[in-house]
Amino acid sequence: MAVFKWVRRNWAFTLIELLVVIAIIAVLIGLLLPAVQKVREAANRMSCSNNLKQLGLALHNFHDTNLKFPTGGGNWNDGPSYIANSSACGVDLQTAGFFYQMLPFIEQDNLYKLSDLPGPEHNLPPPNATTVGAWIVAKNVTNSSFPDGYFVSTFDRNGAKQNNDCGALVTTGSVKTFHCPSRRAAQLVDGWRRVKNDYAGVVPAHWGPLGPPTNTTLEDEFWGDNGTFYGVIVGQGIDGNYRKKAGTTMASILDGTSNTMAISEKFMPTWAYDDWWFGDDKGAFHGFDNDCFRVTTNNPATRPDYFNPHGTPLNNPMRDFRVPTDGTDWNAGFMFGSAHSSGINALFADGSVHHLSFTIDRVVFTAVGHRQDGTTLNSGAF
């Protein structure tokens, strides 16, 4: 009688087989990772484009309601302005910039209605003094356009309005529409600049594509023409003496709405996404400054020193990089840029959003920043 003996065998990987499997998995992950990153970036770029489309709709709806575009507000250290009953001033006397002014048109009406006036604990006296702590009572501002009893909040005067001295508006929450997901999430940061933004209104190049006269800087180009900003769509609304300035209307875009850029992405050093940088040291609800506005001058070929005192040309627009804090970062604080790999998303006055390459022709980029310089562009120029 035959006897069968069952032999039990333990199946297991040898060390060599295990190493081979791990190597294959590593290769597959290496092949897959770039594809995943490309898909993620494509989604982020689309989300960024959608943010600008929302701002474009808000820009047009604002114009339909107010018969003019929003403004850049007042001084760089001014916040929202209010009438005596603490309601926000309209566009003619609003010292906060266009991000604040457009809140009701991007479904942020609740945030817009939050008063940033100080509460009873600040012991605000009647509006008969020139200043009240960090507050200006507009009644006694020389030659002011503000009626008696109106208030102008300030974010950085005499060290005021730090973390615990802010009103409800700037301590409530950030706005997702103001942020490109390729760069940073919408979140509050410390100080009076708590609500941030990754987009900026367009300031035209006042001296054209060849740049300004010798011995001037990109900052001079930004503030040029004595601050009148005649070529902008969203320009300064209140001057340094608190007098209102005429806003821009659709009819004043003489070069055509499809040829004129209104809002785009601003350049940021990669280290500044979550750190202090002068080009982002103020917030979305401040008055006119380069934190919320950038200039379209683009001329690294003939004036490299104009952008970087150390001689390295910086192209405008420019992809975010780890720019050194040696003077380069100061010049870059007036430029457009993006975390995207190929270019910047840009909102035009007709409501369309275009992706402009970092290698865009400098004359074209200079031209699209101006609403009435007479430049005619064909449909494929950008």
C-alpha positions as CSV (number, residue, x, y, z in Angstrom):
1,M,0.0,0.0,0.0
2,A,1.4,3.3,-1.2
3,V,1.9,6.0,1.4
4,F,1.8,9.6,0.3
5,K,3.5,12.1,2.4
6,W,2.3,15.7,2.1
7,V,5.1,18.2,2.3
8,R,4.2,21.7,3.4
9,R,6.2,24.4,1.8
10,N,6.5,27.9,3.2
11,W,6.2,30.4,0.3
12,A,8.1,33.7,0.9
13,F,10.0,36.3,-1.0
14,T,13.7,36.1,-0.9
15,L,15.6,39.3,-0.1
16,I,16.6,39.7,-3.7
17,E,13.0,39.3,-4.9
18,L,11.9,41.9,-2.3
19,L,14.5,44.4,-3.4
20,V,13.4,43.9,-7.1
21,V,9.8,44.6,-6.2
22,I,10.7,47.7,-4.3
23,A,12.8,49.0,-7.1
24,I,9.9,48.4,-9.6
25,I,7.5,50.3,-7.3
26,A,10.0,53.2,-7.0
27,V,10.3,53.4,-10.8
28,L,6.6,53.4,-11.2
29,I,6.1,56.1,-8.6
30,G,8.9,58.2,-10.3
31,L,7.1,57.9,-13.6
32,L,3.7,58.7,-12.1
33,L,4.7,61.7,-9.9
34,P,5.3,64.2,-12.7
35,A,2.0,63.3,-14.3
36,V,0.2,63.8,-10.9
37,Q,2.0,67.1,-10.5
38,K,1.0,68.2,-14.0
39,V,-2.7,67.3,-13.3
40,R,-2.6,69.2,-9.9
41,E,-1.0,72.3,-11.5
42,A,-3.5,72.2,-14.3
43,A,-6.3,72.1,-11.8
44,N,-4.7,74.9,-9.8
45,R,-4.3,77.1,-12.9
46,M,-7.9,76.5,-13.8
47,S,-9.0,77.5,-10.3
48,C,-6.9,80.6,-10.5
49,S,-8.4,81.5,-13.8
50,N,-11.9,81.0,-12.3
51,N,-11.0,83.4,-9.4
52,L,-10.2,86.1,-12.0
53,K,-13.4,85.3,-13.9
54,Q,-15.3,85.9,-10.7
55,L,-13.4,89.2,-10.2
56,G,-14.2,90.1,-13.8
57,L,-18.0,89.5,-13.2
58,A,-17.7,91.6,-10.1
59,L,-15.9,94.3,-11.9
60,H,-18.7,94.6,-14.5
61,N,-21.5,94.3,-12.0
62,F,-19.9,97.0,-9.9
63,H,-19.7,99.2,-13.0
64,D,-23.3,98.6,-13.8
65,T,-24.4,99.5,-10.3
66,N,-22.0,102.5,-9.7
67,L,-21.5,103.7,-13.3
68,K,-17.8,103.5,-12.8
69,F,-15.2,100.8,-11.9
70,P,-14.0,100.4,-8.3
71,T,-10.9,102.3,-7.2
72,G,-7.7,101.6,-5.4
73,G,-8.9,103.6,-2.4
74,G,-6.8,106.2,-0.6
75,N,-3.4,106.1,1.1
76,W,-1.4,102.9,1.5
77,N,-2.1,102.9,5.2
78,D,-5.8,103.7,5.0
79,G,-8.4,101.1,5.6
80,P,-12.2,101.3,5.0
81,S,-14.0,104.6,5.5
82,Y,-17.4,105.0,7.1
83,I,-20.2,107.5,7.4
84,A,-21.4,108.6,10.8
85,N,-23.7,105.6,11.3
86,S,-20.8,103.2,10.6
87,S,-22.0,102.1,7.1
88,A,-19.2,101.8,4.6
89,C,-18.7,104.8,2.3
90,G,-19.5,104.4,-1.4
91,V,-16.9,104.3,-4.2
92,D,-16.5,108.1,-4.3
93,L,-15.2,108.3,-0.7
94,Q,-14.0,104.8,0.0
95,T,-10.4,104.6,1.2
96,A,-10.1,100.8,1.2
97,G,-9.2,99.4,-2.2
98,F,-11.0,97.5,-4.9
99,F,-10.9,94.1,-3.2
100,Y,-12.9,95.6,-0.3
101,Q,-15.2,97.5,-2.6
102,M,-16.1,94.4,-4.6
103,L,-16.9,92.2,-1.7
104,P,-20.7,92.5,-2.2
105,F,-20.3,91.4,-5.8
106,I,-18.4,88.2,-5.0
107,E,-20.9,86.9,-2.5
108,Q,-19.1,88.4,0.5
109,D,-21.7,90.9,1.5
110,N,-21.7,89.7,5.1
111,L,-18.0,90.5,5.3
112,Y,-18.5,93.9,3.7
113,K,-21.2,94.8,6.3
114,L,-18.8,94.1,9.2
115,S,-17.8,97.5,10.6
116,D,-14.2,98.0,11.4
117,L,-15.0,101.0,13.6
118,P,-13.7,100.5,17.1
119,G,-16.2,99.4,19.8
120,P,-17.1,101.1,23.1
121,E,-13.9,99.8,24.7
122,H,-11.9,102.2,22.6
123,N,-13.8,105.2,24.1
124,L,-14.3,106.9,20.7
125,P,-15.2,110.6,21.4
126,P,-17.6,112.7,19.3
127,P,-16.2,113.5,15.8
128,N,-14.8,116.9,16.6
129,A,-11.1,116.2,16.9
130,T,-8.7,115.8,14.0
131,T,-7.5,112.3,15.1
132,V,-8.8,109.7,17.5
133,G,-6.0,107.2,18.1
134,A,-5.7,105.4,14.9
135,W,-8.7,107.0,13.4
136,I,-9.0,110.1,11.3
137,V,-12.2,112.2,11.7
138,A,-12.5,113.5,8.2
139,K,-14.3,116.7,9.4
140,N,-10.9,118.5,10.1
141,V,-8.8,117.1,7.3
142,T,-7.7,120.1,5.2
143,N,-9.6,120.4,1.9
144,S,-11.2,117.0,2.4
145,S,-14.0,115.7,0.3
146,F,-15.5,114.0,3.3
147,P,-18.6,115.4,5.0
148,D,-18.5,116.1,8.7
149,G,-18.5,113.1,10.9
150,Y,-17.1,110.6,8.4
151,F,-14.4,108.2,9.6
152,V,-11.3,106.9,7.8
153,S,-9.7,103.9,9.4
154,T,-6.0,103.4,9.3
155,F,-3.9,100.2,9.5
156,D,-0.5,101.4,10.2
157,R,-0.4,104.9,11.7
158,N,1.6,105.3,14.9
159,G,1.8,101.6,15.3
160,A,-1.9,101.2,15.7
161,K,-4.3,98.4,14.7
162,Q,-2.2,95.4,15.4
163,N,-3.6,91.9,16.2
164,N,-5.8,92.9,19.1
165,D,-6.7,96.3,17.9
166,C,-8.4,95.4,14.6
167,G,-12.1,95.7,14.0
168,A,-14.3,92.8,13.0
169,L,-13.6,93.2,9.3
170,V,-10.0,92.2,9.3
171,T,-10.2,89.6,12.0
172,T,-13.0,87.5,10.6
173,G,-11.6,85.5,7.7
174,S,-9.7,85.5,4.5
175,V,-11.3,85.3,1.0
176,K,-10.6,82.3,-1.2
177,T,-11.2,84.2,-4.4
178,F,-8.2,86.4,-3.6
179,H,-5.7,83.5,-3.7
180,C,-4.1,81.4,-6.3
181,P,-4.0,77.8,-5.1
182,S,-0.6,77.2,-6.7
183,R,0.8,79.6,-4.2
184,R,-0.9,79.6,-0.9
185,A,-4.3,78.8,0.8
186,A,-6.6,81.5,2.0
187,Q,-5.8,82.1,5.6
188,L,-5.3,85.0,8.0
189,V,-1.8,86.2,9.0
190,D,-0.6,88.2,11.9
191,G,-0.9,91.9,12.2
192,W,-2.8,94.6,10.4
193,R,-2.2,93.0,7.0
194,R,-4.2,89.9,8.0
195,V,-6.4,89.5,4.8
196,K,-4.0,88.8,1.9
197,N,-4.3,88.8,-1.9
198,D,-2.4,87.2,-4.8
199,Y,-3.8,89.4,-7.5
200,A,-3.1,93.0,-8.3
201,G,-4.6,95.9,-10.3
202,V,-2.7,97.1,-13.4
203,V,-0.7,100.3,-13.4
204,P,0.5,101.2,-16.9
205,A,4.0,102.0,-17.9
206,H,4.0,105.8,-17.9
207,W,7.1,106.2,-20.1
208,G,6.4,103.4,-22.5
209,P,8.4,100.1,-23.3
210,L,11.8,101.8,-23.3
211,G,11.3,102.7,-19.7
212,P,11.7,105.9,-17.7
213,P,14.6,108.4,-17.9
214,T,18.0,107.4,-16.6
215,N,18.6,107.3,-12.9
216,T,15.0,106.3,-12.2
217,T,13.7,103.0,-10.8
218,L,10.8,100.7,-11.3
219,E,9.3,102.3,-8.2
220,D,9.4,105.6,-10.0
221,E,7.7,104.0,-12.9
222,F,5.0,102.7,-10.6
223,W,4.3,106.1,-9.0
224,G,5.0,108.0,-12.2
225,D,3.0,110.8,-13.7
226,N,2.4,112.4,-10.3
227,G,0.1,109.7,-9.3
228,T,-2.7,110.5,-11.7
229,F,-2.7,107.0,-13.2
230,Y,-4.5,108.2,-16.3
231,G,-4.2,104.8,-18.1
232,V,-5.6,102.5,-15.4
233,I,-9.0,100.8,-15.1
234,V,-8.8,100.5,-11.3
235,G,-6.9,103.6,-10.1
236,Q,-6.4,105.6,-6.9
237,G,-9.7,107.0,-5.7
238,I,-8.7,109.3,-2.8
239,D,-5.6,111.5,-2.9
240,G,-3.2,112.3,-0.1
241,N,-5.3,115.2,1.1
242,Y,-8.5,113.0,1.2
243,R,-10.0,114.6,-1.9
244,K,-11.8,112.3,-4.3
245,K,-10.6,111.6,-7.8
246,A,-12.6,110.7,-10.9
247,G,-13.0,107.0,-11.4
248,T,-12.7,105.1,-14.7
249,T,-15.7,104.3,-16.8
250,M,-16.2,101.7,-19.6
251,A,-16.3,104.5,-22.1
252,S,-12.9,105.7,-21.1
253,I,-11.2,102.5,-22.2
254,L,-10.2,103.9,-25.6
255,D,-8.0,101.1,-26.6
256,G,-10.9,98.6,-26.3
257,T,-11.8,96.4,-23.4
258,S,-10.4,93.2,-25.1
259,N,-7.0,94.9,-25.4
260,T,-6.7,96.3,-21.9
261,M,-5.6,94.3,-18.8
262,A,-7.4,95.1,-15.5
263,I,-6.2,92.6,-12.9
264,S,-3.6,89.9,-12.9
265,E,-1.3,87.9,-10.6
266,K,1.5,89.7,-8.7
267,F,5.0,88.4,-8.4
268,M,6.0,86.9,-5.0
269,P,9.3,85.4,-3.9
270,T,8.7,81.8,-2.9
271,W,10.1,82.4,0.6
272,A,7.5,85.2,1.0
273,Y,4.4,83.0,0.7
274,D,4.3,82.6,4.5
275,D,6.8,85.3,5.5
276,W,7.1,89.1,5.6
277,W,7.9,90.9,2.4
278,F,7.5,94.6,1.6
279,G,5.7,93.7,-1.7
280,D,3.1,91.9,0.3
281,D,3.4,93.6,3.8
282,K,-0.1,95.2,3.6
283,G,-3.4,93.5,3.0
284,A,-6.3,93.3,0.6
285,F,-8.3,96.1,2.3
286,H,-5.5,98.7,2.3
287,G,-5.5,101.8,0.1
288,F,-3.4,102.2,-3.0
289,D,0.1,100.6,-2.9
290,N,2.1,97.9,-4.7
291,D,0.7,95.2,-2.5
292,C,-2.5,95.4,-4.6
293,F,-1.2,97.0,-7.8
294,R,1.8,96.3,-10.1
295,V,3.2,98.0,-13.2
296,T,3.4,96.5,-16.7
297,T,6.8,98.0,-17.7
298,N,8.9,95.2,-19.3
299,N,12.3,96.1,-20.5
300,P,15.1,93.8,-19.2
301,A,16.9,93.9,-22.5
302,T,17.8,97.6,-22.6
303,R,17.6,98.5,-18.9
304,P,18.7,95.5,-16.8
305,D,19.8,97.8,-14.0
306,Y,16.2,99.2,-14.0
307,F,15.0,96.0,-12.5
308,N,18.0,94.7,-10.6
309,P,20.8,97.0,-9.3
310,H,23.1,93.9,-9.4
311,G,22.8,93.6,-13.2
312,T,20.6,90.4,-13.5
313,P,17.7,91.1,-15.8
314,L,14.3,90.3,-14.3
315,N,11.5,89.7,-16.8
316,N,8.1,91.2,-16.2
317,P,6.0,89.1,-15.8
318,M,8.2,86.6,-14.0
319,R,7.8,83.2,-12.4
320,D,8.0,83.1,-8.6
321,F,11.5,82.2,-7.4
322,R,13.7,82.5,-4.4
323,V,14.7,86.1,-5.1
324,P,17.6,87.3,-2.8
325,T,17.0,90.1,-0.4
326,D,19.8,92.2,-1.9
327,G,17.8,94.9,-3.7
328,T,16.4,92.5,-6.3
329,D,13.4,91.8,-4.1
330,W,12.6,95.5,-3.8
331,N,12.4,95.9,-7.6
332,A,10.5,92.7,-8.0
333,G,7.9,94.1,-5.6
334,F,6.4,96.2,-8.5
335,M,6.2,93.4,-11.0
336,F,3.6,90.8,-12.1
337,G,4.3,87.1,-11.7
338,S,3.0,83.7,-10.9
339,A,3.6,80.3,-9.3
340,H,2.4,78.7,-12.6
341,S,5.1,77.2,-14.8
342,S,4.3,78.9,-18.1
343,G,2.9,82.4,-17.4
344,I,0.3,84.5,-15.5
345,N,-3.4,84.5,-15.7
346,A,-4.7,88.0,-16.6
347,L,-8.2,89.5,-16.4
348,F,-9.0,91.9,-19.3
349,A,-11.6,94.7,-19.2
350,D,-14.1,92.7,-21.3
351,G,-14.2,90.0,-18.6
352,S,-12.1,87.5,-20.5
353,V,-9.1,85.8,-18.8
354,H,-5.9,85.1,-20.8
355,H,-2.8,83.2,-19.9
356,L,0.1,85.4,-20.7
357,S,3.5,83.8,-21.2
358,F,6.5,84.8,-19.2
359,T,8.2,85.4,-22.6
360,I,5.4,87.8,-23.8
361,D,6.8,90.6,-26.1
362,R,7.7,93.5,-23.8
363,V,6.0,96.1,-26.1
364,V,2.8,94.1,-26.0
365,F,2.9,93.7,-22.2
366,T,3.5,97.4,-21.8
367,A,0.6,98.2,-24.2
368,V,-2.0,95.9,-22.6
369,G,-1.5,97.7,-19.3
370,H,-2.7,101.1,-20.7
371,R,-6.3,101.8,-21.6
372,Q,-5.7,104.7,-23.9
373,D,-2.2,104.7,-25.4
374,G,-3.5,104.2,-28.9
375,T,-1.8,100.8,-29.4
376,T,-3.7,98.4,-31.7
377,L,-3.1,94.7,-31.0
378,N,-4.2,91.8,-33.1
379,S,-6.0,88.8,-31.6
380,G,-2.9,86.7,-31.4
381,A,-0.7,89.2,-29.7
382,F,-1.2,87.7,-26.3
